[in-house]
Amino acid sequence: MHNEVSDPDPAELRAATGIATAGCRGDWAVCGVQRVPLPEGPGIEMLFDAPDPGRASHFAVRAGV
């Protein structure tokens, strides 16, 4: 089950998942964020609208130790 976040707060995402999210470029807009439960731990998928390349996605998980 995915948990969609409408207004992503980087500090809140990090507290919930342990994943630090980087800010996006000024001309990019976050249009969706989902926390994704995985067997290895949580993941975050972010969807962006950008002038070039257009719509783009980014998926992040915590790195192993």
HELIX and SHEET records of a PDB file:
HELIX    1   1 PRO A   10  THR A   17  1                                   8    
SHEET    1   A 4 ASN A   3  VAL A   5  0                                        
SHEET    2   A 4 ALA A  29  LEU A  38 -1                                        
SHEET    3   A 4 GLY A  41  ASP A  49 -1                                        
SHEET    4   A 4 ARG A  55  VAL A  61 -1                                        
END                                                                             
